[in-house]
Amino acid sequence: MANGLDDLLGDAKKKGSELWSNIKSSGKDKLKIGIQKLNDALPDIEKAGFVLVRLDVDIALLPRLFARFKQVHQISDEEKEAILTKTKKNKFLNFILMGLFKAVEIKGEVKIDSMNLEEIELEIGLTPSAKIIFRREERLKLME
């Protein structure tokens, strides 16, 4: 009986190890693909008026990218519609552009005394989200 239990435990360990190895490999592959997709999307993102200023990579069971963008120029509503229509089939890029445009729209509706919208952080992962980052002008000068 002890040998049977040892064999069963050994098989479970082996399968668990294989499963964990597959999960790690899959997570690493997803990160590489996500970073490549982001890199490929940068020209269209820049045409939309934004630059990537920071990229954080969360290496975990469910990997995530945190991409920070800064708006460098505004585009018209017609240009927004045109770029969204052009990129409609690229869900990854379309998600990024819609998140950036929505964040800028919210910026126009929200006023925080002596604070400006400085960056927009998009979390790209299983549950995507957008974070709008406001900063005080004098704090920015201290950080330089």
MDTraj code that builds the backbone (N, CA, C; nanometers):
import mdtraj as md
import numpy as np

residues = "MET ALA ASN GLY LEU ASP ASP LEU LEU GLY ASP ALA LYS LYS LYS GLY SER GLU LEU TRP SER ASN ILE LYS SER SER GLY LYS ASP LYS LEU LYS ILE GLY ILE GLN LYS LEU ASN ASP ALA LEU PRO ASP ILE GLU LYS ALA GLY PHE VAL LEU VAL ARG LEU ASP VAL ASP ILE ALA LEU LEU PRO ARG LEU PHE ALA ARG PHE LYS GLN VAL HIS GLN ILE SER ASP GLU GLU LYS GLU ALA ILE LEU THR LYS THR LYS LYS ASN LYS PHE LEU ASN PHE ILE LEU MET GLY LEU PHE LYS ALA VAL GLU ILE LYS GLY GLU VAL LYS ILE ASP SER MET ASN LEU GLU GLU ILE GLU LEU GLU ILE GLY LEU THR PRO SER ALA LYS ILE ILE PHE ARG ARG GLU GLU ARG LEU LYS LEU MET GLU".split()
xyz = np.array([
    [0.0828, -0.1198, 0.0000],
    [0.0000, 0.0000, 0.0000],
    [0.0867, 0.1253, 0.0000],
    [0.1954, 0.1219, 0.0773],
    [0.2831, 0.2387, 0.0844],
    [0.3448, 0.2671, -0.0523],
    [0.3839, 0.1608, -0.1253],
    [0.4416, 0.1815, -0.2585],
    [0.3400, 0.2431, -0.3536],
    [0.2156, 0.1971, -0.3476],
    [0.1096, 0.2517, -0.4328],
    [0.0865, 0.3986, -0.4032],
    [0.0869, 0.4336, -0.2748],
    [0.0678, 0.5734, -0.2339],
    [0.1870, 0.6579, -0.2777],
    [0.3073, 0.6030, -0.2626],
    [0.4276, 0.6746, -0.3072],
    [0.4247, 0.6976, -0.4584],
    [0.3815, 0.5928, -0.5319],
    [0.3720, 0.6065, -0.6780],
    [0.2701, 0.7134, -0.7158],
    [0.1553, 0.7115, -0.6484],
    [0.0500, 0.8094, -0.6750],
    [0.0993, 0.9506, -0.6446],
    [0.1672, 0.9659, -0.5321],
    [0.2222, 1.0959, -0.4933],
    [0.3295, 1.1409, -0.5928],
    [0.4122, 1.0478, -0.6363],
    [0.5160, 1.0796, -0.7350],
    [0.4551, 1.1247, -0.8670],
    [0.3489, 1.0543, -0.9104],
    [0.2797, 1.0930, -1.0344],
    [0.2177, 1.2315, -1.0211],
    [0.1564, 1.2589, -0.9069],
    [0.0931, 1.3900, -0.8840],
    [0.1982, 1.5005, -0.8873],
    [0.3139, 1.4765, -0.8238],
    [0.4217, 1.5761, -0.8249],
    [0.4697, 1.6017, -0.9677],
    [0.4863, 1.4920, -1.0430],
    [0.5346, 1.5045, -1.1805],
    [0.4348, 1.5840, -1.2653],
    [0.3061, 1.5507, -1.2538],
    [0.2039, 1.6220, -1.3316],
    [0.1939, 1.7676, -1.2879],
    [0.2038, 1.7905, -1.1584],
    [0.2006, 1.9278, -1.1069],
    [0.3182, 2.0082, -1.1590],
    [0.4347, 1.9460, -1.1622],
    [0.5549, 2.0127, -1.2118],
    [0.5416, 2.0443, -1.3609],
    [0.4878, 1.9491, -1.4370],
    [0.4666, 1.9716, -1.5807],
    [0.3660, 2.0843, -1.6035],
    [0.2579, 2.0830, -1.5262],
    [0.1547, 2.1864, -1.5388],
    [0.2134, 2.3231, -1.5068],
    [0.2894, 2.3323, -1.3975],
    [0.3510, 2.4601, -1.3589],
    [0.4478, 2.5080, -1.4669],
    [0.5237, 2.4148, -1.5239],
    [0.6177, 2.4497, -1.6302],
    [0.5426, 2.5047, -1.7519],
    [0.4296, 2.4421, -1.7862],
    [0.3481, 2.4902, -1.8987],
    [0.2906, 2.6279, -1.8705],
    [0.2440, 2.6510, -1.7481],
    [0.1870, 2.7809, -1.7103],
    [0.2948, 2.8885, -1.7196],
    [0.4145, 2.8601, -1.6657],
    [0.5243, 2.9576, -1.6709],
    [0.5608, 2.9899, -1.8153],
    [0.5707, 2.8866, -1.8967],
    [0.6063, 2.9064, -2.0369],
    [0.4989, 2.9869, -2.1088],
    [0.3735, 2.9551, -2.0814],
    [0.2617, 3.0267, -2.1431],
    [0.2619, 3.1731, -2.1006],
    [0.2871, 3.1993, -1.9724],
    [0.2916, 3.3368, -1.9220],
    [0.4026, 3.4164, -1.9875],
    [0.5186, 3.3538, -2.0019],
    [0.6328, 3.4202, -2.0652],
    [0.6020, 3.4495, -2.2120],
    [0.5400, 3.3534, -2.2790],
    [0.5034, 3.3734, -2.4196],
    [0.4024, 3.4866, -2.4339],
    [0.3050, 3.4917, -2.3434],
    [0.2041, 3.5981, -2.3493],
    [0.2677, 3.7349, -2.3278],
    [0.3632, 3.7430, -2.2360],
    [0.4338, 3.8695, -2.2144],
    [0.5079, 3.9124, -2.3404],
    [0.5795, 3.8196, -2.4014],
    [0.6542, 3.8522, -2.5230],
    [0.5600, 3.8992, -2.6337],
    [0.4483, 3.8298, -2.6482],
    [0.3509, 3.8670, -2.7511],
    [0.2921, 4.0040, -2.7210],
    [0.2566, 4.0280, -2.5935],
    [0.2003, 4.1572, -2.5543],
    [0.2967, 4.2720, -2.5796],
    [0.4224, 4.2526, -2.5451],
    [0.5236, 4.3568, -2.5668],
    [0.5436, 4.3806, -2.7167],
    [0.5446, 4.2735, -2.7953],
    [0.5602, 4.2889, -2.9403],
    [0.4402, 4.3619, -3.0005],
    [0.3187, 4.3267, -2.9559],
    [0.1984, 4.3950, -3.0056],
    [0.2030, 4.5435, -2.9713],
    [0.2469, 4.5741, -2.8492],
    [0.2573, 4.7139, -2.8077],
    [0.3602, 4.7867, -2.8939],
    [0.4726, 4.7240, -2.9157],
    [0.5772, 4.7830, -2.9993],
    [0.5257, 4.8093, -3.1413],
    [0.4523, 4.7133, -3.1960],
    [0.3961, 4.7285, -3.3310],
    [0.2908, 4.8393, -3.3362],
    [0.2230, 4.8637, -3.2240],
    [0.1147, 4.9627, -3.2186],
    [0.1651, 5.1059, -3.2010],
    [0.2901, 5.1229, -3.1612],
    [0.3410, 5.2569, -3.1282],
    [0.3253, 5.3608, -3.2394],
    [0.3494, 5.3290, -3.3662],
    [0.3304, 5.4328, -3.4688],
    [0.1870, 5.4876, -3.4733],
    [0.0871, 5.3996, -3.4621],
    [-0.0524, 5.4455, -3.4628],
    [-0.0864, 5.5218, -3.3351],
    [-0.0298, 5.4798, -3.2231],
    [-0.0528, 5.5496, -3.0963],
    [0.0047, 5.6909, -3.1050],
    [0.1219, 5.7028, -3.1650],
    [0.1839, 5.8349, -3.1812],
    [0.1039, 5.9232, -3.2764],
    [0.0474, 5.8646, -3.3829],
    [-0.0395, 5.9411, -3.4735],
    [-0.1626, 5.9926, -3.3997],
    [-0.2055, 5.9184, -3.2981],
    [-0.3222, 5.9578, -3.2190],
    [-0.2871, 6.0653, -3.1161],
    [-0.1583, 6.1015, -3.1059],
    [-0.1177, 6.2106, -3.0183],
    [-0.0555, 6.1694, -2.8864],
    [-0.0151, 6.0442, -2.8729],
    [0.0387, 5.9950, -2.7459],
    [0.1760, 5.9319, -2.7655],
    [0.2580, 5.9382, -2.6603],
    [0.3859, 5.8674, -2.6604],
    [0.3912, 5.7768, -2.5380],
    [0.4558, 5.6636, -2.5562],
    [0.4787, 5.5712, -2.4458],
    [0.5952, 5.6256, -2.3647],
    [0.5727, 5.6533, -2.2353],
    [0.6795, 5.7091, -2.1520],
    [0.7347, 5.6076, -2.0521],
    [0.6602, 5.4993, -2.0299],
    [0.7062, 5.4007, -1.9322],
    [0.6325, 5.2694, -1.9561],
    [0.7017, 5.1601, -1.9361],
    [0.6402, 5.0280, -1.9460],
    [0.6862, 4.9454, -1.8272],
    [0.5906, 4.9023, -1.7464],
    [0.6196, 4.8126, -1.6348],
    [0.5655, 4.6752, -1.6713],
    [0.6411, 4.5720, -1.6393],
    [0.6013, 4.4353, -1.6700],
    [0.5835, 4.3613, -1.5382],
    [0.4636, 4.3074, -1.5172],
    [0.4333, 4.2304, -1.3967],
    [0.4469, 4.0827, -1.4327],
    [0.5520, 4.0213, -1.3815],
    [0.5769, 3.8804, -1.4099],
    [0.5111, 3.8003, -1.2986],
    [0.4022, 3.7334, -1.3350],
    [0.3243, 3.6593, -1.2363],
    [0.2535, 3.5446, -1.3067],
    [0.1725, 3.4720, -1.2306],
    [0.0951, 3.3631, -1.2885],
    [0.0102, 3.4157, -1.4039],
    [-0.0516, 3.5321, -1.3826],
    [-0.1252, 3.6019, -1.4880],
    [-0.0486, 3.7306, -1.5183],
    [0.0420, 3.7271, -1.6149],
    [0.1278, 3.8433, -1.6419],
    [0.0478, 3.9643, -1.6900],
    [0.1011, 4.0839, -1.6598],
    [0.0356, 4.2080, -1.7009],
    [0.1409, 4.3081, -1.7454],
    [0.0977, 4.3951, -1.8353],
    [0.1795, 4.5086, -1.8769],
    [0.1112, 4.6342, -1.8263],
    [0.1901, 4.7276, -1.7770],
    [0.1395, 4.8582, -1.7356],
    [0.2087, 4.9603, -1.8250],
    [0.1349, 5.0114, -1.9218],
    [0.1913, 5.1049, -2.0194],
    [0.1461, 5.2460, -1.9850],
    [0.2426, 5.3367, -1.9652],
    [0.2105, 5.4771, -1.9341],
    [0.2327, 5.5629, -2.0571],
    [0.1314, 5.6436, -2.0847],
    [0.1342, 5.7308, -2.2014],
    [0.1176, 5.8754, -2.1596],
    [0.1705, 5.9633, -2.2414],
    [0.1545, 6.1071, -2.2226],
    [0.0991, 6.1619, -2.3532],
    [0.0003, 6.2506, -2.3409],
    [-0.0544, 6.3134, -2.4605],
    [0.0380, 6.4276, -2.5012],
    [0.0850, 6.4234, -2.6259],
    [0.1762, 6.5268, -2.6741],
    [0.1081, 6.6235, -2.7698],
    [-0.0008, 6.5815, -2.8298],
    [-0.0828, 6.6729, -2.9094],
    [-0.2241, 6.6156, -2.9235],
    [-0.3177, 6.7047, -2.9477],
    [-0.4572, 6.6636, -2.9620],
    [-0.4898, 6.6439, -3.1091],
    [-0.5842, 6.5541, -3.1334],
    [-0.6333, 6.5351, -3.2694],
    [-0.7835, 6.5605, -3.2686],
    [-0.8375, 6.5879, -3.3849],
    [-0.9803, 6.6191, -3.3958],
    [-1.0654, 6.4933, -3.3771],
    [-1.1945, 6.5148, -3.3527],
    [-1.2870, 6.4021, -3.3395],
    [-1.2906, 6.3191, -3.4678],
    [-1.2818, 6.3866, -3.5815],
    [-1.2817, 6.3160, -3.7102],
    [-1.1578, 6.2270, -3.7228],
    [-1.0433, 6.2787, -3.6782],
    [-0.9203, 6.1991, -3.6829],
    [-0.9294, 6.0794, -3.5880],
    [-0.9912, 6.1006, -3.4710],
    [-1.0107, 5.9890, -3.3765],
    [-1.0951, 5.8800, -3.4402],
    [-1.2075, 5.9198, -3.4998],
    [-1.2959, 5.8227, -3.5650],
    [-1.2227, 5.7481, -3.6760],
    [-1.1446, 5.8211, -3.7537],
    [-1.0717, 5.7597, -3.8651],
    [-0.9710, 5.6566, -3.8146],
    [-0.8978, 5.6905, -3.7100],
    [-0.7960, 5.5967, -3.6597],
    [-0.8621, 5.4766, -3.5917],
    [-0.9756, 5.4980, -3.5235],
    [-1.0465, 5.3855, -3.4616],
    [-1.1055, 5.2931, -3.5682],
    [-1.1552, 5.3511, -3.6758],
    [-1.2087, 5.2703, -3.7862],
    [-1.0961, 5.1910, -3.8524],
    [-0.9834, 5.2568, -3.8742],
    [-0.8675, 5.1922, -3.9380],
    [-0.8151, 5.0753, -3.8540],
    [-0.8200, 5.0891, -3.7225],
    [-0.7610, 4.9884, -3.6333],
    [-0.8647, 4.8938, -3.5729],
    [-0.9869, 4.8990, -3.6230],
    [-1.0973, 4.8214, -3.5644],
    [-1.0666, 4.6719, -3.5540],
    [-1.0007, 4.6162, -3.6535],
    [-0.9724, 4.4720, -3.6537],
    [-0.8604, 4.4343, -3.5573],
    [-0.7787, 4.5311, -3.5187],
    [-0.6700, 4.5062, -3.4240],
    [-0.7223, 4.5385, -3.2840],
    [-0.7803, 4.4375, -3.2187],
    [-0.8462, 4.4600, -3.0887],
    [-0.7498, 4.5154, -2.9840],
    [-0.6269, 4.4703, -2.9869],
    [-0.5258, 4.5161, -2.8914],
    [-0.5038, 4.6665, -2.9058],
    [-0.4749, 4.7104, -3.0269],
    [-0.4513, 4.8522, -3.0534],
    [-0.5779, 4.9337, -3.0309],
    [-0.6914, 4.8810, -3.0732],
    [-0.8176, 4.9520, -3.0575],
    [-0.8489, 4.9742, -2.9094],
    [-0.8228, 4.8733, -2.8249],
    [-0.8424, 4.8880, -2.6802],
    [-0.7548, 5.0004, -2.6253],
    [-0.6296, 5.0036, -2.6667],
    [-0.5374, 5.1070, -2.6187],
    [-0.5862, 5.2456, -2.6599],
    [-0.6199, 5.2612, -2.7870],
    [-0.6643, 5.3921, -2.8356],
    [-0.7933, 5.4365, -2.7677],
    [-0.8882, 5.3450, -2.7531],
    [-1.0144, 5.3821, -2.6868],
    [-0.9891, 5.4217, -2.5415],
    [-0.8997, 5.3502, -2.4735],
    [-0.8657, 5.3850, -2.3358],
    [-0.8017, 5.5223, -2.3258],
    [-0.7108, 5.5521, -2.4164],
    [-0.6439, 5.6826, -2.4161],
    [-0.7424, 5.7951, -2.4472],
    [-0.8257, 5.7755, -2.5479],
    [-0.9236, 5.8790, -2.5842],
    [-1.0240, 5.9015, -2.4710],
    [-1.0679, 5.7934, -2.4062],
    [-1.1642, 5.8047, -2.2958],
    [-1.1009, 5.8790, -2.1781],
    [-0.9760, 5.8499, -2.1488],
    [-0.9070, 5.9174, -2.0382],
    [-0.8977, 6.0675, -2.0634],
    [-0.8669, 6.1065, -2.1864],
    [-0.8581, 6.2490, -2.2203],
    [-0.9959, 6.3136, -2.2097],
    [-1.0986, 6.2401, -2.2499],
    [-1.2362, 6.2903, -2.2391],
    [-1.2727, 6.3148, -2.0922],
    [-1.2381, 6.2219, -2.0060],
    [-1.2660, 6.2364, -1.8623],
    [-1.1878, 6.3538, -1.8058],
    [-1.0642, 6.3706, -1.8524],
    [-0.9815, 6.4838, -1.8078],
    [-1.0547, 6.6155, -1.8309],
    [-1.1233, 6.6259, -1.9441],
    [-1.1970, 6.7482, -1.9750],
    [-1.3167, 6.7701, -1.8846],
    [-1.3679, 6.6640, -1.8250],
    [-1.4856, 6.6728, -1.7388],
    [-1.4499, 6.6887, -1.5917],
    [-1.3274, 6.6548, -1.5551],
    [-1.2853, 6.6563, -1.4146],
    [-1.1806, 6.7650, -1.3948],
    [-1.2055, 6.8521, -1.3013],
    [-1.1078, 6.9565, -1.2681],
    [-1.0625, 6.9347, -1.1239],
    [-0.9341, 6.9254, -1.1061],
    [-0.8764, 6.9125, -0.9726],
    [-0.7857, 7.0330, -0.9549],
    [-0.8121, 7.1108, -0.8518],
    [-0.7425, 7.2372, -0.8295],
    [-0.5915, 7.2235, -0.8462],
    [-0.5363, 7.3030, -0.9335],
    [-0.3927, 7.3144, -0.9635],
    [-0.3252, 7.1814, -0.9990],
    [-0.4034, 7.0891, -1.0540],
    [-0.3460, 6.9619, -1.0983],
    [-0.3757, 6.9424, -1.2463],
    [-0.2823, 6.8817, -1.3145],
    [-0.2968, 6.8548, -1.4569],
    [-0.2868, 6.7051, -1.4831],
    [-0.3553, 6.6625, -1.5892],
    [-0.3407, 6.5245, -1.6326],
    [-0.2006, 6.5104, -1.6914],
    [-0.1214, 6.4266, -1.6330],
    [0.0158, 6.4096, -1.6798],
    [0.0350, 6.2809, -1.7577],
    [-0.0256, 6.1731, -1.7099],
    [-0.0056, 6.0441, -1.7756],
    [-0.1320, 5.9605, -1.7670],
    [-0.1402, 5.8660, -1.8573],
    [-0.2489, 5.7688, -1.8576],
    [-0.1823, 5.6320, -1.8531],
    [-0.2200, 5.5522, -1.7541],
    [-0.1623, 5.4187, -1.7425],
    [-0.2675, 5.3163, -1.7811],
    [-0.2345, 5.2330, -1.8771],
    [-0.3229, 5.1250, -1.9183],
    [-0.2665, 4.9937, -1.8674],
    [-0.3518, 4.9182, -1.7993],
    [-0.3136, 4.7846, -1.7553],
    [-0.3609, 4.6876, -1.8625],
    [-0.2668, 4.6157, -1.9181],
    [-0.2974, 4.5218, -2.0251],
    [-0.2764, 4.3820, -1.9687],
    [-0.3861, 4.3131, -1.9463],
    [-0.3815, 4.1801, -1.8881],
    [-0.5182, 4.1164, -1.8964],
    [-0.5437, 4.0221, -1.8065],
    [-0.6707, 3.9503, -1.8071],
    [-0.7885, 4.0448, -1.7886],
    [-0.7753, 4.1401, -1.6968],
    [-0.8803, 4.2411, -1.6762],
    [-0.8201, 4.3786, -1.7030],
    [-0.8295, 4.4257, -1.8275],
    [-0.7684, 4.5544, -1.8621],
    [-0.8351, 4.6713, -1.7901],
    [-0.7562, 4.7750, -1.7649],
    [-0.8107, 4.8947, -1.7006],
    [-0.7253, 5.0151, -1.7389],
    [-0.7776, 5.1325, -1.7063],
    [-0.7049, 5.2569, -1.7331],
    [-0.6979, 5.3378, -1.6046],
    [-0.5834, 5.4014, -1.5828],
    [-0.5636, 5.4881, -1.4667],
    [-0.5216, 5.6245, -1.5185],
    [-0.5871, 5.7288, -1.4671],
    [-0.5543, 5.8654, -1.5063],
    [-0.4704, 5.9254, -1.3942],
    [-0.3533, 5.9786, -1.4274],
    [-0.2603, 6.0286, -1.3264],
    [-0.2524, 6.1806, -1.3356],
    [-0.2975, 6.2462, -1.2291],
    [-0.2904, 6.3918, -1.2186],
    [-0.1741, 6.4272, -1.1275],
    [-0.1080, 6.5408, -1.1544],
    [0.0003, 6.5892, -1.0675],
    [-0.0076, 6.7396, -1.0562],
    [0.0421, 6.7896, -0.9438],
    [0.0524, 6.9342, -0.9244],
    [0.1741, 6.9856, -1.0004],
    [0.1601, 7.1024, -1.0577],
    [0.2679, 7.1617, -1.1368],
    [0.3959, 7.1795, -1.0543],
    [0.3836, 7.2306, -0.9311],
    [0.5037, 7.2538, -0.8495],
    [0.5713, 7.1226, -0.8110],
    [0.4947, 7.0154, -0.7958],
    [0.5533, 6.8850, -0.7648],
    [0.6351, 6.8355, -0.8840],
    [0.5874, 6.8631, -1.0027],
    [0.6622, 6.8229, -1.1220],
    [0.7979, 6.8913, -1.1266],
    [0.8011, 7.0189, -1.0910],
    [0.9278, 7.0928, -1.0927],
    [1.0255, 7.0357, -0.9907],
    [0.9740, 6.9923, -0.8755],
    [1.0598, 6.9333, -0.7729],
    [1.1192, 6.8005, -0.8197],
    [1.0449, 6.7296, -0.9033],
    [1.0894, 6.5982, -0.9495],
    [1.1948, 6.6075, -1.0592],
    [1.2107, 6.7241, -1.1217],
    [1.3064, 6.7380, -1.2323],
    [1.4485, 6.7465, -1.1838],
])
top = md.Topology()
chain = top.add_chain()
for i, resn in enumerate(residues, 1):
    res = top.add_residue(resn, chain, resSeq=i)
    for name in ("N", "CA", "C"):
        top.add_atom(name, md.element.get_by_symbol(name[0]), res)
traj = md.Trajectory(xyz[None], top)
